[in-house]
Every structure is written in C-alpha cells, then in structure tokens.
Amino acid sequence: MLTGRLTYSAIAAGLILLGLVFLRPWPLWVSLALAFVIAGVGALLVRTGPEFLLRETAEPEFIHRPEPSPSPVTEQVSDVRLPSSREDYYFLFSAAVRWVPTGHVPDEPRVNMAALAANAIVKRAMVVTRRYPPEHVSLLRHELGGVLGWAQPDETGSVLAMAESVQLALPEEDRERLERLAGVRKEKELWEHARTYEQSKRDYLGKDVLKDPGSAVVWWLARNDEKLEQTVESIPLLASLSAAANNENLPEVLRCFVPDAAHRNGAFPAPSSPVDHLAAFLESLGWPKGSADGYLRACRLAQWLEQEGFPEEAEEIKRRFMPPPESPDEPAPPEPQA
C-alpha cells in the first residue's frame, strides 16, 4: 500500500515537470529552474517518505493502560452500642460497610482489611453519636447517613471505607423509659404553671383586692360598675371577706350592718347576739323564713319568750320571720292565740 502511494507521487511529479518544460509561458531557463526544484523535492520525499510515514502510522510499541480499580467489598455491622450524650443510654448502630484497599500495604493477605474498615466506620459514627441525647435518635440517623456516606481512609491508610443502609435505634426498655420521663416532665411543667397561676391569683386577691374593705369595694365596683345598688348591698360581705383574708376583726363602722345584710343575701356570719343564735338555730332546723308557716312558729316561740321576760327578743324573732305583705294594703298574718 505504501509502495503504491510512492509510485503515484512519482508519476504526478513527472507530469508536472513535463508540463512546466513544454507548456511553459515563460522563458526556458525559468522552467528548467522549477523542474530542478520539483525534482529535488520529489527525490527527498522518495528517500525519506517511507520512514516518515512509518513513524506517523505505526502503532507505539508500549501503551500504558491503568489497572482497573478493585471492586468494593461489603462488610455488615449490626447492633453495635454507641454512646450518647447521657450516661447509661446507648444507640444501636447497624450499617453495610463498603471498602476497598488503598494499595499502600505491602503484605495485604496478612491484614484483615474488613476489620479495619468496620473499625473505621464505628469510630467515625461514635464521634457523632456522643454529641446527641438519646431522644434525638431519629434526627441523628439521617446525620450519620450523610457523615458516613463519604469514603475515607482509616487510621492506618490501608482501606477506604464508607457506610450504606445506616440504621440507628434505642433499646426498647430505654425508649419506654424516656417516654415516661417525657410525660413526667410535661406534667411537672403543667403543674408548675398552675401553681404559679394560683400563687399569683392569691397574691392579687390578698395583697390587692382584699387588702382592706375599701379596696374590696373598689374592686367589686370596677367589675360591676352598672350595679350600684348591688354594690352597696355587698359592702358588708366584702368587708367580712377582707377582714377574714387579713385575720382581722370586722371594722366597727361596718359591724352593725353585717347581720342584716348577710341575712338578706342568704349568708350566715357568726352570730353576735342571743337573737342571732336563736334565729340561726331555727333556720338550721328548716323553719321557712318569710312564709306564713315559719311566722306562726316564730310567734309561738315569741309568746314563750314574753312569758319568760324577754319581750324585746320576742319582737325581734317575730320581725325576722314575718313574711313580706303581697300588697301595701294587705294586713300582716294574724298572730296565733295564746
């Protein structure tokens, strides 16, 4: 093939030379000079062409081809206990360790590469888990997957190791214990908020609202600003509450109003006279106050009191149990005959 190319080149050069000599449009000496130049170039190509072409087309004697990388080897690691940030709580770590030798070990058959790879992955995982509390196991599982997903050399530089299918869990008893502790903490927090609220309310009522009868009245009026008559009727009761809240006696200026106001409101403060004791006793027996039946019973008791020499007390008993008339013109119910 190479010889044929050289032959064609010589023939083409000869035709060109003949054309220049016989078909020249210029003087003979110019054509001869061009012919000599073309003949010299052709002779040079004929002499050096085969070696040049062989140099360009021949395949090199040696081509460096890199050796193929070794295939990764998988080593399974299961239920390895890794520490957490809390004492006595551990994570259970499992993963598929994939590793390849680095080629830096002169005597690889005598080295347990799989153990080196597994140890490297466990140590890398331990650095991460000891920073997290056991309650964050779900979040930590994803972070470990990202940290261990990069192939890195071990401490000796013998293997490149990474981890896939990373699993992280807590022992069942620890998980249940943490759930109970979380429930207790929530209940404690709720109880502390309730206690703080109750204490604040007691301070508000004792040191502000019921500090004295005047403060109690002002507080009641602020909450019931449209009920002036009810506020006035509630003054004795508010004064009693203020005195009781501060472990003090009722002010003298309000003491005379307390019994009547308490009876009108249905309350029964501590009696302060024999009639109060007797009226409270009768009401505790179920004597209907303000009815005709209760009034007749009170009148019989009043007659006995008059006979015993207590006319004022008898009149007070009848007055307290007398029912209100239905109309202004209606007479009071008749008293029983002696």
C-alpha positions in Angstrom: 0.0 0.0 0.0 2.9 2.3 0.9 4.7 1.5 -2.4 1.7 2.3 -4.5 1.4 5.7 -2.9 5.0 6.5 -3.7 4.6 5.4 -7.3 1.6 7.7 -7.8 3.5 10.5 -6.3 6.5 10.0 -8.7 4.1 9.9 -11.7 2.4 13.1 -10.6 5.7 14.8 -10.2 6.9 13.7 -13.7 3.7 15.0 -15.3 4.1 18.3 -13.6 7.7 18.5 -14.7 6.8 17.8 -18.4 4.1 20.4 -18.3 6.4 23.0 -17.0 9.1 22.3 -19.7 6.9 22.0 -22.8 3.9 24.1 -21.9 5.7 27.0 -20.3 4.5 30.6 -20.8 7.8 31.9 -19.5 11.5 31.6 -20.7 13.2 28.2 -20.9 15.6 28.9 -18.0 12.7 29.6 -15.6 11.1 26.3 -16.5 14.3 24.4 -16.0 14.9 26.0 -12.6 11.4 25.0 -11.5 11.9 21.5 -12.8 15.1 21.1 -10.8 13.4 22.3 -7.6 10.4 19.9 -8.1 12.8 17.0 -8.9 14.8 17.7 -5.8 11.7 17.8 -3.6 10.4 14.6 -5.1 13.7 12.8 -4.6 13.7 13.9 -1.0 10.2 12.6 -0.5 11.0 9.3 -2.2 14.0 8.9 0.0 12.6 9.9 3.4 8.9 9.2 2.8 8.7 5.6 3.9 10.4 6.2 7.2 8.3 9.3 7.8 5.1 7.5 7.0 6.0 4.6 9.1 6.8 6.8 12.0 3.4 8.5 11.7 1.2 5.4 11.1 2.9 2.7 13.1 1.5 1.9 16.5 3.7 2.6 19.5 5.5 -0.4 20.9 4.1 0.2 24.5 0.9 1.9 25.7 0.4 2.4 29.5 -3.0 1.1 30.4 -4.1 1.7 34.1 -5.1 -1.3 36.0 -8.8 -1.5 36.8 -9.9 -0.4 40.3 -10.8 -3.2 42.6 -14.5 -3.8 43.3 -15.7 -2.6 46.7 -16.2 -5.3 49.4 -19.2 -5.2 51.7 -19.0 -6.0 55.5 -22.1 -6.0 57.6 -22.1 -4.3 61.1 -25.1 -5.0 63.3 -26.3 -3.7 66.8 -23.1 -2.0 67.9 -23.7 0.0 71.1 -22.6 3.6 70.6 -22.6 6.1 73.5 -25.0 9.1 73.6 -24.6 12.4 75.5 -26.4 10.9 78.5 -24.8 8.4 80.7 -26.1 4.8 80.6 -28.1 5.5 77.4 -26.8 3.9 74.1 -27.7 3.8 70.5 -27.8 0.5 68.5 -25.9 1.1 65.2 -26.1 -1.1 62.1 -24.8 -0.5 58.6 -23.3 -2.1 55.5 -19.6 -1.1 55.3 -18.2 -0.9 51.8 -14.4 -0.7 51.5 -11.6 -1.1 49.0 -7.8 -1.4 49.7 -5.7 1.6 49.1 -2.7 -0.5 47.9 -0.3 1.0 50.4 0.0 -2.2 52.4 2.9 -4.4 51.2 1.6 -7.6 52.6 -2.2 -7.3 52.2 -3.0 -11.1 52.6 -1.8 -10.9 56.2 -4.0 -7.9 57.1 -7.7 -8.1 58.0 -9.0 -5.3 55.8 -12.6 -5.9 56.6 -11.9 -5.4 60.3 -10.0 -2.2 59.7 -12.9 -0.9 57.6 -15.6 -1.8 60.2 -13.5 -0.3 63.0 -13.0 3.0 61.0 -16.8 3.3 60.4 -17.7 2.6 64.0 -15.2 5.2 65.3 -16.5 7.8 62.9 -20.1 7.1 64.0 -19.0 7.3 67.7 -17.7 10.8 67.2 -21.1 11.9 66.1 -23.4 10.0 68.5 -21.7 11.1 71.7 -22.8 14.6 71.0 -26.6 13.8 70.9 -29.1 12.9 73.6 -31.0 9.6 73.1 -34.3 11.5 72.4 -32.9 12.7 69.1 -32.3 9.2 67.6 -34.5 9.9 64.5 -32.6 13.1 63.6 -29.2 11.5 64.3 -29.9 8.6 62.0 -30.1 10.9 59.0 -27.0 12.9 60.0 -25.0 9.6 60.4 -26.1 8.6 56.9 -24.6 11.8 55.5 -21.4 11.6 57.5 -20.6 8.0 56.7 -21.6 8.2 53.1 -18.1 9.6 52.1 -15.3 7.1 51.5 -12.4 8.0 53.8 -9.2 6.2 54.7 -8.8 4.5 58.1 -6.2 5.4 60.7 -3.5 3.2 59.0 -4.3 4.3 55.5 -4.9 0.7 54.4 -8.6 0.9 53.3 -11.1 3.4 52.0 -14.4 2.8 53.9 -17.9 4.2 53.7 -21.3 3.0 55.0 -24.7 2.4 53.5 -28.1 1.5 54.8 -27.3 3.2 58.2 -29.8 2.2 61.0 -29.9 3.7 64.5 -32.3 2.8 67.2 -32.7 2.7 71.0 -33.2 -0.4 73.1 -36.9 -1.0 73.7 -36.7 -0.5 77.5 -34.8 2.7 77.1 -37.3 4.0 74.7 -40.2 3.3 77.1 -38.3 4.8 80.0 -37.6 8.0 78.0 -41.3 8.2 77.1 -42.3 8.0 80.7 -39.8 10.6 81.7 -41.0 12.9 79.0 -44.6 12.5 80.3 -43.5 13.3 83.8 -41.6 16.4 82.7 -44.7 17.6 80.9 -46.9 17.1 83.8 -44.4 18.8 86.1 -44.2 21.8 83.8 -48.1 22.0 83.7 -48.3 21.7 87.5 -45.7 24.4 88.0 -47.6 26.7 85.6 -50.8 26.0 87.5 -49.1 26.6 90.9 -47.6 29.9 89.6 -51.0 31.0 88.4 -52.7 30.1 91.7 -50.0 31.9 93.7 -50.3 34.9 91.5 -54.1 34.9 92.0 -53.7 34.6 95.8 -51.3 37.5 95.9 -53.6 39.5 93.7 -56.6 38.8 95.9 -54.9 39.0 99.3 -52.5 41.9 98.7 -54.5 44.0 96.3 -58.2 43.2 96.2 -58.9 42.2 99.8 -56.2 44.4 101.4 -58.8 46.4 103.2 -62.6 46.9 102.8 -62.2 49.9 100.6 -60.0 48.0 98.1 -62.6 45.2 98.1 -65.4 47.6 97.3 -63.5 49.4 94.6 -62.6 46.0 93.0 -66.2 45.0 93.1 -67.4 48.3 91.7 -64.9 48.0 88.8 -66.3 44.7 87.8 -69.9 45.7 88.3 -69.9 49.4 87.5 -73.6 49.3 86.4 -74.9 47.6 89.6 -74.6 50.4 92.2 -77.4 49.1 94.5 -76.0 45.6 94.5 -72.5 47.0 95.3 -73.9 48.9 98.3 -75.6 45.7 99.5 -72.4 43.8 99.1 -70.3 46.2 101.2 -70.8 44.2 104.5 -70.0 41.0 102.8 -66.9 42.4 101.1 -65.8 43.9 104.4 -66.2 40.5 106.1 -64.1 38.9 103.3 -61.4 41.5 103.7 -61.3 41.0 107.5 -61.1 37.2 107.2 -58.4 37.4 104.5 -56.2 39.5 106.8 -57.1 37.7 110.0 -58.6 40.8 111.5 -61.8 41.8 113.1 -64.5 43.5 111.2 -64.2 47.3 111.4 -66.6 48.8 114.0 -68.2 51.1 111.5 -69.4 48.2 109.4 -70.1 45.6 112.1 -73.7 46.8 112.7 -74.6 46.3 109.1 -73.3 42.8 108.7 -76.1 40.7 110.2 -78.9 42.3 108.3 -77.0 42.3 105.0 -75.9 38.7 105.5 -79.5 37.6 106.1 -80.7 39.4 103.1 -78.1 37.8 100.9 -78.7 34.3 102.4 -75.3 34.2 104.3 -75.0 33.3 107.9 -72.0 35.0 109.6 -71.1 34.2 113.1 -74.0 35.3 115.5 -73.2 38.3 117.7 -76.4 38.3 120.0 -78.8 35.7 121.6 -81.4 36.5 118.9 -78.9 35.8 116.2 -78.0 32.5 117.8 -81.7 31.6 118.1 -82.6 32.7 114.5 -79.6 30.8 113.1 -80.7 27.7 115.1 -84.3 27.9 113.8 -83.2 28.3 110.3 -80.9 25.3 110.6 -83.9 23.3 111.7 -85.7 24.2 108.4 -88.0 26.8 109.6 -89.1 28.5 106.4 -88.2 32.1 106.7 -90.6 34.6 105.1 -93.5 32.1 105.0 -96.8 32.0 106.9 -95.9 28.7 108.5 -92.5 29.9 109.7 -94.0 33.1 111.0 -96.7 31.1 113.1 -93.9 29.0 114.6 -91.9 32.1 115.4 -94.9 33.8 117.0 -95.5 30.8 119.3 -91.8 31.0 120.3 -92.1 34.7 120.8 -95.1 34.2 123.2 -93.0 31.9 125.3 -90.2 34.4 125.4 -92.6 37.1 126.5 -93.8 34.9 129.3 -90.2 34.3 130.4 -89.5 38.0 130.5 -87.8 38.6 127.1 -90.2 40.9 125.2 -87.6 42.6 123.0 -86.2 39.3 121.9 -89.8 38.1 121.2 -90.5 41.0 118.9 -87.1 40.6 117.1 -87.9 36.9 116.4 -91.4 37.8 115.0 -89.9 40.6 112.9 -87.2 38.3 111.4 -89.7 35.5 110.4 -92.5 37.8 109.3 -93.3 37.3 105.6 -93.5 40.4 103.4 -97.0 41.5 102.5 -98.1 40.9 99.0 -99.6 44.4 98.7 -99.3 47.6 100.7 -102.9 47.4 101.8 -102.7 43.7 102.8 -102.6 43.2 106.6 -99.9 41.1 108.3 -100.9 37.5 109.0 -102.7 37.0 112.4 -100.7 36.0 115.4 -101.7 32.7 117.0 -104.0 32.9 120.0 -102.3 32.1 123.3 
